[in-house]
């Protein structure tokens, strides 16, 4: 799978994660438990961490950042699955748990299908571009000679 296709699919999966996060953020049942509050916080952190790369069209950075967040996402999904009944046996919580585990599963599947050689090449190319476009090298003020007084 190309990096561009992977990012498009992953972004759809993250939209589902955002809805789970929104449900949990407003769930009164978990507001007094820091471990459960870590679930919507981790979802927020993970989604927002890749947003700048998505806006820049930097698919390599997007994939690298999100793959780095995957262990935390898996940890909170499993924690939520194991503990949500302590807070509420309601179907909403059960479905949120199933949905969050599905999010992690889909992330794994998409990452497994990505052409990582292509991603590495993108990352290197984008790093080279950023270095060439660096304001330190292109700042016209750098060429001004300032006499010593």
Helices and strands as residue ranges (DSSP letters): H 3-25, G 28-30, H 34-56, H 59-83, G 84-86, H 91-113, H 116-132, H 135-138, G 140-143
